[in-house]
């Protein structure tokens, strides 16, 4: 399985990513090993979803990073 996830950062912004190993990836974010999120602690996992293939996960991740995906995320996935 491959996962798409959304983190809420300390500055109130959201970070969207994908991974085949959700536990490992979240630990990387929380321990500062990810350059994009290391300066925005604390961070919180606010949403994730699993997909059967990497391609499906990456397509949905890319959608969420696009303009219309931001609107969808804000309306349906995060509060």
PDB file of N, CA, C and O in Angstrom:
ATOM      1  N   UNK A   1       0.842  -1.183   0.000  1.00  0.00           N
ATOM      2  CA  UNK A   1       0.000   0.000   0.000  1.00  0.00           C
ATOM      3  C   UNK A   1       0.884   1.242   0.000  1.00  0.00           C
ATOM      4  O   UNK A   1       2.002   1.234   0.514  1.00  0.00           O
ATOM      5  N   UNK A   2       0.360   2.292  -0.581  1.00  0.00           N
ATOM      6  CA  UNK A   2       1.030   3.588  -0.614  1.00  0.00           C
ATOM      7  C   UNK A   2       0.080   4.610  -0.014  1.00  0.00           C
ATOM      8  O   UNK A   2      -1.133   4.532  -0.204  1.00  0.00           O
ATOM      9  N   UNK A   3       0.635   5.560   0.703  1.00  0.00           N
ATOM     10  CA  UNK A   3      -0.177   6.489   1.478  1.00  0.00           C
ATOM     11  C   UNK A   3       0.082   7.930   1.059  1.00  0.00           C
ATOM     12  O   UNK A   3       1.211   8.311   0.749  1.00  0.00           O
ATOM     13  N   UNK A   4      -0.979   8.718   1.057  1.00  0.00           N
ATOM     14  CA  UNK A   4      -0.888  10.159   0.886  1.00  0.00           C
ATOM     15  C   UNK A   4      -1.273  10.749   2.230  1.00  0.00           C
ATOM     16  O   UNK A   4      -2.230  10.298   2.859  1.00  0.00           O
ATOM     17  N   UNK A   5      -0.533  11.753   2.672  1.00  0.00           N
ATOM     18  CA  UNK A   5      -0.786  12.297   4.003  1.00  0.00           C
ATOM     19  C   UNK A   5      -0.691  13.814   3.992  1.00  0.00           C
ATOM     20  O   UNK A   5      -0.063  14.411   3.118  1.00  0.00           O
ATOM     21  N   UNK A   6      -1.333  14.426   4.990  1.00  0.00           N
ATOM     22  CA  UNK A   6      -1.289  15.867   5.177  1.00  0.00           C
ATOM     23  C   UNK A   6      -0.868  16.140   6.613  1.00  0.00           C
ATOM     24  O   UNK A   6      -1.452  15.611   7.559  1.00  0.00           O
ATOM     25  N   UNK A   7       0.154  16.972   6.759  1.00  0.00           N
ATOM     26  CA  UNK A   7       0.615  17.408   8.073  1.00  0.00           C
ATOM     27  C   UNK A   7       0.242  18.868   8.261  1.00  0.00           C
ATOM     28  O   UNK A   7       0.303  19.655   7.316  1.00  0.00           O
ATOM     29  N   UNK A   8      -0.142  19.230   9.469  1.00  0.00           N
ATOM     30  CA  UNK A   8      -0.330  20.644   9.793  1.00  0.00           C
ATOM     31  C   UNK A   8       0.917  21.094  10.531  1.00  0.00           C
ATOM     32  O   UNK A   8       1.302  20.501  11.538  1.00  0.00           O
ATOM     33  N   UNK A   9       1.544  22.145  10.026  1.00  0.00           N
ATOM     34  CA  UNK A   9       2.791  22.640  10.578  1.00  0.00           C
ATOM     35  C   UNK A   9       2.525  23.699  11.642  1.00  0.00           C
ATOM     36  O   UNK A   9       1.415  24.221  11.744  1.00  0.00           O
ATOM     37  N   UNK A  10       3.534  24.009  12.423  1.00  0.00           N
ATOM     38  CA  UNK A  10       3.409  24.981  13.511  1.00  0.00           C
ATOM     39  C   UNK A  10       3.007  26.367  13.009  1.00  0.00           C
ATOM     40  O   UNK A  10       2.393  27.131  13.755  1.00  0.00           O
ATOM     41  N   UNK A  11       3.339  26.706  11.769  1.00  0.00           N
ATOM     42  CA  UNK A  11       2.986  28.011  11.225  1.00  0.00           C
ATOM     43  C   UNK A  11       1.574  28.043  10.635  1.00  0.00           C
ATOM     44  O   UNK A  11       1.166  29.051  10.058  1.00  0.00           O
ATOM     45  N   UNK A  12       0.821  26.934  10.780  1.00  0.00           N
ATOM     46  CA  UNK A  12      -0.556  26.870  10.298  1.00  0.00           C
ATOM     47  C   UNK A  12      -0.700  26.389   8.868  1.00  0.00           C
ATOM     48  O   UNK A  12      -1.819  26.171   8.403  1.00  0.00           O
ATOM     49  N   UNK A  13       0.401  26.218   8.164  1.00  0.00           N
ATOM     50  CA  UNK A  13       0.335  25.740   6.783  1.00  0.00           C
ATOM     51  C   UNK A  13       0.282  24.214   6.770  1.00  0.00           C
ATOM     52  O   UNK A  13       0.484  23.557   7.792  1.00  0.00           O
ATOM     53  N   UNK A  14       0.006  23.669   5.586  1.00  0.00           N
ATOM     54  CA  UNK A  14      -0.095  22.230   5.416  1.00  0.00           C
ATOM     55  C   UNK A  14       1.032  21.716   4.537  1.00  0.00           C
ATOM     56  O   UNK A  14       1.481  22.402   3.618  1.00  0.00           O
ATOM     57  N   UNK A  15       1.486  20.500   4.829  1.00  0.00           N
ATOM     58  CA  UNK A  15       2.476  19.806   4.026  1.00  0.00           C
ATOM     59  C   UNK A  15       1.823  18.521   3.533  1.00  0.00           C
ATOM     60  O   UNK A  15       1.256  17.767   4.324  1.00  0.00           O
ATOM     61  N   UNK A  16       1.900  18.271   2.231  1.00  0.00           N
ATOM     62  CA  UNK A  16       1.327  17.064   1.633  1.00  0.00           C
ATOM     63  C   UNK A  16       2.453  16.195   1.088  1.00  0.00           C
ATOM     64  O   UNK A  16       3.372  16.693   0.437  1.00  0.00           O
ATOM     65  N   UNK A  17       2.378  14.896   1.356  1.00  0.00           N
ATOM     66  CA  UNK A  17       3.393  13.979   0.873  1.00  0.00           C
ATOM     67  C   UNK A  17       2.824  12.596   0.629  1.00  0.00           C
ATOM     68  O   UNK A  17       1.646  12.343   0.878  1.00  0.00           O
ATOM     69  N   UNK A  18       3.679  11.697   0.137  1.00  0.00           N
ATOM     70  CA  UNK A  18       3.260  10.307  -0.072  1.00  0.00           C
ATOM     71  C   UNK A  18       4.419   9.394   0.297  1.00  0.00           C
ATOM     72  O   UNK A  18       5.585   9.786   0.226  1.00  0.00           O
ATOM     73  N   UNK A  19       4.082   8.175   0.692  1.00  0.00           N
ATOM     74  CA  UNK A  19       5.093   7.226   1.147  1.00  0.00           C
ATOM     75  C   UNK A  19       4.520   5.806   1.163  1.00  0.00           C
ATOM     76  O   UNK A  19       3.309   5.632   1.308  1.00  0.00           O
ATOM     77  N   UNK A  20       5.375   4.793   1.016  1.00  0.00           N
ATOM     78  CA  UNK A  20       4.914   3.418   1.198  1.00  0.00           C
ATOM     79  C   UNK A  20       4.953   2.996   2.672  1.00  0.00           C
ATOM     80  O   UNK A  20       4.351   1.987   3.040  1.00  0.00           O
ATOM     81  N   UNK A  21       5.655   3.758   3.516  1.00  0.00           N
ATOM     82  CA  UNK A  21       5.801   3.405   4.933  1.00  0.00           C
ATOM     83  C   UNK A  21       5.437   4.611   5.803  1.00  0.00           C
ATOM     84  O   UNK A  21       6.280   5.459   6.097  1.00  0.00           O
ATOM     85  N   UNK A  22       4.182   4.669   6.202  1.00  0.00           N
ATOM     86  CA  UNK A  22       3.657   5.830   6.927  1.00  0.00           C
ATOM     87  C   UNK A  22       4.348   6.042   8.272  1.00  0.00           C
ATOM     88  O   UNK A  22       4.692   7.175   8.607  1.00  0.00           O
ATOM     89  N   UNK A  23       4.555   4.993   9.041  1.00  0.00           N
ATOM     90  CA  UNK A  23       5.191   5.135  10.358  1.00  0.00           C
ATOM     91  C   UNK A  23       6.602   5.711  10.230  1.00  0.00           C
ATOM     92  O   UNK A  23       6.962   6.648  10.941  1.00  0.00           O
ATOM     93  N   UNK A  24       7.388   5.150   9.329  1.00  0.00           N
ATOM     94  CA  UNK A  24       8.756   5.618   9.139  1.00  0.00           C
ATOM     95  C   UNK A  24       8.784   7.071   8.692  1.00  0.00           C
ATOM     96  O   UNK A  24       9.575   7.868   9.196  1.00  0.00           O
ATOM     97  N   UNK A  25       7.918   7.414   7.745  1.00  0.00           N
ATOM     98  CA  UNK A  25       7.909   8.773   7.201  1.00  0.00           C
ATOM     99  C   UNK A  25       7.496   9.795   8.259  1.00  0.00           C
ATOM    100  O   UNK A  25       8.077  10.878   8.331  1.00  0.00           O
ATOM    101  N   UNK A  26       6.515   9.465   9.064  1.00  0.00           N
ATOM    102  CA  UNK A  26       6.083  10.378  10.118  1.00  0.00           C
ATOM    103  C   UNK A  26       7.203  10.586  11.138  1.00  0.00           C
ATOM    104  O   UNK A  26       7.421  11.705  11.603  1.00  0.00           O
ATOM    105  N   UNK A  27       7.908   9.514  11.485  1.00  0.00           N
ATOM    106  CA  UNK A  27       9.049   9.641  12.396  1.00  0.00           C
ATOM    107  C   UNK A  27      10.146  10.522  11.800  1.00  0.00           C
ATOM    108  O   UNK A  27      10.789  11.280  12.526  1.00  0.00           O
ATOM    109  N   UNK A  28      10.365  10.431  10.499  1.00  0.00           N
ATOM    110  CA  UNK A  28      11.353  11.286   9.842  1.00  0.00           C
ATOM    111  C   UNK A  28      10.960  12.759   9.963  1.00  0.00           C
ATOM    112  O   UNK A  28      11.805  13.613  10.231  1.00  0.00           O
ATOM    113  N   UNK A  29       9.688  13.044   9.766  1.00  0.00           N
ATOM    114  CA  UNK A  29       9.216  14.420   9.901  1.00  0.00           C
ATOM    115  C   UNK A  29       9.371  14.900  11.348  1.00  0.00           C
ATOM    116  O   UNK A  29       9.849  16.008  11.589  1.00  0.00           O
ATOM    117  N   UNK A  30       8.973  14.078  12.291  1.00  0.00           N
ATOM    118  CA  UNK A  30       8.991  14.478  13.693  1.00  0.00           C
ATOM    119  C   UNK A  30      10.402  14.603  14.261  1.00  0.00           C
ATOM    120  O   UNK A  30      10.612  15.339  15.225  1.00  0.00           O
ATOM    121  N   UNK A  31      11.363  13.901  13.684  1.00  0.00           N
ATOM    122  CA  UNK A  31      12.733  13.949  14.201  1.00  0.00           C
ATOM    123  C   UNK A  31      13.603  14.976  13.465  1.00  0.00           C
ATOM    124  O   UNK A  31      14.791  15.104  13.762  1.00  0.00           O
ATOM    125  N   UNK A  32      13.025  15.698  12.518  1.00  0.00           N
ATOM    126  CA  UNK A  32      13.772  16.734  11.820  1.00  0.00           C
ATOM    127  C   UNK A  32      14.588  16.256  10.646  1.00  0.00           C
ATOM    128  O   UNK A  32      15.425  17.007  10.146  1.00  0.00           O
ATOM    129  N   UNK A  33      14.383  15.049  10.187  1.00  0.00           N
ATOM    130  CA  UNK A  33      15.146  14.516   9.061  1.00  0.00           C
ATOM    131  C   UNK A  33      14.630  15.003   7.708  1.00  0.00           C
ATOM    132  O   UNK A  33      15.295  14.814   6.690  1.00  0.00           O
ATOM    133  N   UNK A  34      13.460  15.622   7.689  1.00  0.00           N
ATOM    134  CA  UNK A  34      12.907  16.155   6.452  1.00  0.00           C
ATOM    135  C   UNK A  34      13.176  17.656   6.401  1.00  0.00           C
ATOM    136  O   UNK A  34      12.728  18.401   7.273  1.00  0.00           O
ATOM    137  N   UNK A  35      13.901  18.092   5.390  1.00  0.00           N
ATOM    138  CA  UNK A  35      14.294  19.501   5.273  1.00  0.00           C
ATOM    139  C   UNK A  35      13.081  20.425   5.173  1.00  0.00           C
ATOM    140  O   UNK A  35      13.100  21.530   5.713  1.00  0.00           O
ATOM    141  N   UNK A  36      12.027  19.980   4.487  1.00  0.00           N
ATOM    142  CA  UNK A  36      10.857  20.833   4.279  1.00  0.00           C
ATOM    143  C   UNK A  36      10.075  21.123   5.546  1.00  0.00           C
ATOM    144  O   UNK A  36       9.409  22.155   5.627  1.00  0.00           O
ATOM    145  N   UNK A  37      10.135  20.246   6.537  1.00  0.00           N
ATOM    146  CA  UNK A  37       9.314  20.428   7.732  1.00  0.00           C
ATOM    147  C   UNK A  37      10.107  20.610   9.018  1.00  0.00           C
ATOM    148  O   UNK A  37       9.512  20.853  10.068  1.00  0.00           O
ATOM    149  N   UNK A  38      11.428  20.500   8.969  1.00  0.00           N
ATOM    150  CA  UNK A  38      12.208  20.486  10.211  1.00  0.00           C
ATOM    151  C   UNK A  38      12.130  21.788  11.001  1.00  0.00           C
ATOM    152  O   UNK A  38      12.320  21.769  12.217  1.00  0.00           O
ATOM    153  N   UNK A  39      11.858  22.911  10.354  1.00  0.00           N
ATOM    154  CA  UNK A  39      11.781  24.184  11.061  1.00  0.00           C
ATOM    155  C   UNK A  39      10.366  24.549  11.502  1.00  0.00           C
ATOM    156  O   UNK A  39      10.135  25.664  11.970  1.00  0.00           O
ATOM    157  N   UNK A  40       9.435  23.640  11.361  1.00  0.00           N
ATOM    158  CA  UNK A  40       8.032  23.962  11.640  1.00  0.00           C
ATOM    159  C   UNK A  40       7.409  23.022  12.662  1.00  0.00           C
ATOM    160  O   UNK A  40       6.264  22.601  12.501  1.00  0.00           O
ATOM    161  N   UNK A  41       8.151  22.692  13.705  1.00  0.00           N
ATOM    162  CA  UNK A  41       7.640  21.866  14.796  1.00  0.00           C
ATOM    163  C   UNK A  41       6.796  22.707  15.723  1.00  0.00           C
ATOM    164  O   UNK A  41       7.021  23.916  15.772  1.00  0.00           O
ATOM    165  N   UNK A  42       5.860  22.179  16.450  1.00  0.00           N
ATOM    166  CA  UNK A  42       5.422  20.792  16.288  1.00  0.00           C
ATOM    167  C   UNK A  42       4.546  20.660  15.041  1.00  0.00           C
ATOM    168  O   UNK A  42       3.935  21.625  14.582  1.00  0.00           O
ATOM    169  N   UNK A  43       4.506  19.477  14.526  1.00  0.00           N
ATOM    170  CA  UNK A  43       3.641  19.198  13.395  1.00  0.00           C
ATOM    171  C   UNK A  43       2.709  18.057  13.766  1.00  0.00           C
ATOM    172  O   UNK A  43       2.992  17.257  14.658  1.00  0.00           O
ATOM    173  N   UNK A  44       1.597  18.007  13.062  1.00  0.00           N
ATOM    174  CA  UNK A  44       0.565  17.034  13.413  1.00  0.00           C
ATOM    175  C   UNK A  44       0.023  16.377  12.140  1.00  0.00           C
ATOM    176  O   UNK A  44      -0.269  17.054  11.155  1.00  0.00           O
ATOM    177  N   UNK A  45      -0.104  15.063  12.178  1.00  0.00           N
ATOM    178  CA  UNK A  45      -0.747  14.348  11.080  1.00  0.00           C
ATOM    179  C   UNK A  45      -2.245  14.610  11.186  1.00  0.00           C
ATOM    180  O   UNK A  45      -2.873  14.246  12.180  1.00  0.00           O
ATOM    181  N   UNK A  46      -2.815  15.240  10.164  1.00  0.00           N
ATOM    182  CA  UNK A  46      -4.244  15.568  10.214  1.00  0.00           C
ATOM    183  C   UNK A  46      -5.090  14.699   9.293  1.00  0.00           C
ATOM    184  O   UNK A  46      -6.308  14.623   9.452  1.00  0.00           O
ATOM    185  N   UNK A  47      -4.436  14.031   8.313  1.00  0.00           N
ATOM    186  CA  UNK A  47      -5.203  13.190   7.383  1.00  0.00           C
ATOM    187  C   UNK A  47      -4.245  12.286   6.623  1.00  0.00           C
ATOM    188  O   UNK A  47      -3.119  12.675   6.311  1.00  0.00           O
ATOM    189  N   UNK A  48      -4.706  11.069   6.330  1.00  0.00           N
ATOM    190  CA  UNK A  48      -3.982  10.204   5.388  1.00  0.00           C
ATOM    191  C   UNK A  48      -4.952   9.227   4.754  1.00  0.00           C
ATOM    192  O   UNK A  48      -6.029   8.954   5.284  1.00  0.00           O
ATOM    193  N   UNK A  49      -4.543   8.706   3.602  1.00  0.00           N
ATOM    194  CA  UNK A  49      -5.363   7.766   2.851  1.00  0.00           C
ATOM    195  C   UNK A  49      -4.437   6.770   2.167  1.00  0.00           C
ATOM    196  O   UNK A  49      -3.335   7.128   1.752  1.00  0.00           O
ATOM    197  N   UNK A  50      -4.876   5.532   2.049  1.00  0.00           N
ATOM    198  CA  UNK A  50      -4.070   4.479   1.436  1.00  0.00           C
ATOM    199  C   UNK A  50      -4.571   4.158   0.034  1.00  0.00           C
ATOM    200  O   UNK A  50      -5.772   4.177  -0.236  1.00  0.00           O
ATOM    201  N   UNK A  51      -3.627   3.866  -0.843  1.00  0.00           N
ATOM    202  CA  UNK A  51      -3.920   3.514  -2.227  1.00  0.00           C
ATOM    203  C   UNK A  51      -3.216   2.206  -2.564  1.00  0.00           C
ATOM    204  O   UNK A  51      -2.151   1.922  -2.015  1.00  0.00           O
ATOM    205  N   UNK A  52      -3.789   1.408  -3.453  1.00  0.00           N
ATOM    206  CA  UNK A  52      -3.177   0.117  -3.778  1.00  0.00           C
ATOM    207  C   UNK A  52      -1.906   0.233  -4.612  1.00  0.00           C
ATOM    208  O   UNK A  52      -1.077  -0.677  -4.585  1.00  0.00           O
ATOM    209  N   UNK A  53      -1.728   1.332  -5.356  1.00  0.00           N
ATOM    210  CA  UNK A  53      -0.523   1.469  -6.177  1.00  0.00           C
ATOM    211  C   UNK A  53       0.161   2.810  -5.917  1.00  0.00           C
ATOM    212  O   UNK A  53      -0.467   3.777  -5.485  1.00  0.00           O
ATOM    213  N   UNK A  54       1.454   2.838  -6.192  1.00  0.00           N
ATOM    214  CA  UNK A  54       2.235   4.066  -6.041  1.00  0.00           C
ATOM    215  C   UNK A  54       1.731   5.138  -7.004  1.00  0.00           C
ATOM    216  O   UNK A  54       1.661   6.314  -6.646  1.00  0.00           O
ATOM    217  N   UNK A  55       1.385   4.740  -8.209  1.00  0.00           N
ATOM    218  CA  UNK A  55       0.909   5.686  -9.208  1.00  0.00           C
ATOM    219  C   UNK A  55      -0.354   6.402  -8.745  1.00  0.00           C
ATOM    220  O   UNK A  55      -0.465   7.620  -8.889  1.00  0.00           O
ATOM    221  N   UNK A  56      -1.304   5.656  -8.192  1.00  0.00           N
ATOM    222  CA  UNK A  56      -2.540   6.280  -7.709  1.00  0.00           C
ATOM    223  C   UNK A  56      -2.246   7.265  -6.575  1.00  0.00           C
ATOM    224  O   UNK A  56      -2.821   8.352  -6.525  1.00  0.00           O
ATOM    225  N   UNK A  57      -1.354   6.882  -5.676  1.00  0.00           N
ATOM    226  CA  UNK A  57      -1.006   7.757  -4.561  1.00  0.00           C
ATOM    227  C   UNK A  57      -0.339   9.027  -5.079  1.00  0.00           C
ATOM    228  O   UNK A  57      -0.688  10.123  -4.640  1.00  0.00           O
ATOM    229  N   UNK A  58       0.599   8.905  -5.992  1.00  0.00           N
ATOM    230  CA  UNK A  58       1.304  10.078  -6.509  1.00  0.00           C
ATOM    231  C   UNK A  58       0.366  10.998  -7.280  1.00  0.00           C
ATOM    232  O   UNK A  58       0.497  12.219  -7.201  1.00  0.00           O
ATOM    233  N   UNK A  59      -0.568  10.433  -8.017  1.00  0.00           N
ATOM    234  CA  UNK A  59      -1.530  11.265  -8.745  1.00  0.00           C
ATOM    235  C   UNK A  59      -2.403  12.066  -7.785  1.00  0.00           C
ATOM    236  O   UNK A  59      -2.664  13.246  -8.016  1.00  0.00           O
ATOM    237  N   UNK A  60      -2.854  11.423  -6.707  1.00  0.00           N
ATOM    238  CA  UNK A  60      -3.688  12.138  -5.743  1.00  0.00           C
ATOM    239  C   UNK A  60      -2.856  13.175  -4.986  1.00  0.00           C
ATOM    240  O   UNK A  60      -3.344  14.271  -4.708  1.00  0.00           O
ATOM    241  N   UNK A  61      -1.618  12.846  -4.653  1.00  0.00           N
ATOM    242  CA  UNK A  61      -0.730  13.816  -4.003  1.00  0.00           C
ATOM    243  C   UNK A  61      -0.550  15.049  -4.900  1.00  0.00           C
ATOM    244  O   UNK A  61      -0.659  16.182  -4.432  1.00  0.00           O
ATOM    245  N   UNK A  62      -0.278  14.826  -6.167  1.00  0.00           N
ATOM    246  CA  UNK A  62      -0.111  15.947  -7.100  1.00  0.00           C
ATOM    247  C   UNK A  62      -1.377  16.775  -7.222  1.00  0.00           C
ATOM    248  O   UNK A  62      -1.308  18.001  -7.313  1.00  0.00           O
ATOM    249  N   UNK A  63      -2.531  16.125  -7.224  1.00  0.00           N
ATOM    250  CA  UNK A  63      -3.801  16.852  -7.258  1.00  0.00           C
ATOM    251  C   UNK A  63      -3.934  17.743  -6.026  1.00  0.00           C
ATOM    252  O   UNK A  63      -4.303  18.911  -6.143  1.00  0.00           O
ATOM    253  N   UNK A  64      -3.637  17.200  -4.846  1.00  0.00           N
ATOM    254  CA  UNK A  64      -3.771  17.987  -3.615  1.00  0.00           C
ATOM    255  C   UNK A  64      -2.814  19.175  -3.586  1.00  0.00           C
ATOM    256  O   UNK A  64      -3.083  20.164  -2.904  1.00  0.00           O
ATOM    257  N   UNK A  65      -1.718  19.095  -4.303  1.00  0.00           N
ATOM    258  CA  UNK A  65      -0.753  20.190  -4.339  1.00  0.00           C
ATOM    259  C   UNK A  65      -1.119  21.255  -5.363  1.00  0.00           C
ATOM    260  O   UNK A  65      -0.501  22.319  -5.389  1.00  0.00           O
ATOM    261  N   UNK A  66      -2.111  20.990  -6.206  1.00  0.00           N
ATOM    262  CA  UNK A  66      -2.565  21.948  -7.213  1.00  0.00           C
ATOM    263  C   UNK A  66      -3.615  22.881  -6.614  1.00  0.00           C
ATOM    264  O   UNK A  66      -4.118  22.626  -5.520  1.00  0.00           O
ATOM    265  N   UNK A  67      -3.941  23.935  -7.308  1.00  0.00           N
ATOM    266  CA  UNK A  67      -4.895  24.927  -6.814  1.00  0.00           C
ATOM    267  C   UNK A  67      -6.248  24.355  -6.427  1.00  0.00           C
ATOM    268  O   UNK A  67      -6.734  24.610  -5.325  1.00  0.00           O
ATOM    269  N   UNK A  68      -6.864  23.583  -7.318  1.00  0.00           N
ATOM    270  CA  UNK A  68      -8.167  23.014  -7.002  1.00  0.00           C
ATOM    271  C   UNK A  68      -8.063  21.968  -5.901  1.00  0.00           C
ATOM    272  O   UNK A  68      -9.016  21.751  -5.152  1.00  0.00           O
ATOM    273  N   UNK A  69      -6.905  21.318  -5.802  1.00  0.00           N
ATOM    274  CA  UNK A  69      -6.671  20.359  -4.730  1.00  0.00           C
ATOM    275  C   UNK A  69      -6.593  21.030  -3.377  1.00  0.00           C
ATOM    276  O   UNK A  69      -7.015  20.452  -2.375  1.00  0.00           O
ATOM    277  N   UNK A  70      -6.057  22.248  -3.329  1.00  0.00           N
ATOM    278  CA  UNK A  70      -6.023  23.004  -2.064  1.00  0.00           C
ATOM    279  C   UNK A  70      -7.443  23.268  -1.582  1.00  0.00           C
ATOM    280  O   UNK A  70      -7.744  23.114  -0.399  1.00  0.00           O
ATOM    281  N   UNK A  71      -8.311  23.667  -2.505  1.00  0.00           N
ATOM    282  CA  UNK A  71      -9.709  23.932  -2.147  1.00  0.00           C
ATOM    283  C   UNK A  71     -10.390  22.651  -1.660  1.00  0.00           C
ATOM    284  O   UNK A  71     -11.120  22.679  -0.669  1.00  0.00           O
ATOM    285  N   UNK A  72     -10.158  21.535  -2.345  1.00  0.00           N
ATOM    286  CA  UNK A  72     -10.727  20.254  -1.935  1.00  0.00           C
ATOM    287  C   UNK A  72     -10.222  19.870  -0.548  1.00  0.00           C
ATOM    288  O   UNK A  72     -11.007  19.470   0.312  1.00  0.00           O
ATOM    289  N   UNK A  73      -8.906  19.993  -0.330  1.00  0.00           N
ATOM    290  CA  UNK A  73      -8.303  19.685   0.962  1.00  0.00           C
ATOM    291  C   UNK A  73      -8.959  20.507   2.074  1.00  0.00           C
ATOM    292  O   UNK A  73      -9.351  19.961   3.105  1.00  0.00           O
ATOM    293  N   UNK A  74      -9.073  21.801   1.864  1.00  0.00           N
ATOM    294  CA  UNK A  74      -9.615  22.681   2.894  1.00  0.00           C
ATOM    295  C   UNK A  74     -11.091  22.422   3.168  1.00  0.00           C
ATOM    296  O   UNK A  74     -11.548  22.573   4.301  1.00  0.00           O
ATOM    297  N   UNK A  75     -11.826  22.039   2.156  1.00  0.00           N
ATOM    298  CA  UNK A  75     -13.266  21.806   2.333  1.00  0.00           C
ATOM    299  C   UNK A  75     -13.582  20.419   2.894  1.00  0.00           C
ATOM    300  O   UNK A  75     -14.520  20.275   3.678  1.00  0.00           O
ATOM    301  N   UNK A  76     -12.809  19.391   2.503  1.00  0.00           N
ATOM    302  CA  UNK A  76     -13.192  18.023   2.823  1.00  0.00           C
ATOM    303  C   UNK A  76     -12.231  17.260   3.735  1.00  0.00           C
ATOM    304  O   UNK A  76     -12.658  16.310   4.393  1.00  0.00           O
ATOM    305  N   UNK A  77     -10.963  17.632   3.802  1.00  0.00           N
ATOM    306  CA  UNK A  77      -9.989  16.782   4.487  1.00  0.00           C
ATOM    307  C   UNK A  77      -9.455  17.354   5.799  1.00  0.00           C
ATOM    308  O   UNK A  77      -9.100  16.588   6.695  1.00  0.00           O
ATOM    309  N   UNK A  78      -9.391  18.647   5.932  1.00  0.00           N
ATOM    310  CA  UNK A  78      -8.843  19.256   7.153  1.00  0.00           C
ATOM    311  C   UNK A  78      -9.855  20.250   7.725  1.00  0.00           C
ATOM    312  O   UNK A  78     -10.721  20.757   7.012  1.00  0.00           O
ATOM    313  N   UNK A  79      -9.728  20.511   8.996  1.00  0.00           N
ATOM    314  CA  UNK A  79     -10.664  21.468   9.600  1.00  0.00           C
ATOM    315  C   UNK A  79      -9.930  22.649  10.183  1.00  0.00           C
ATOM    316  O   UNK A  79     -10.556  23.555  10.732  1.00  0.00           O
TER     317      UNK A  79
END
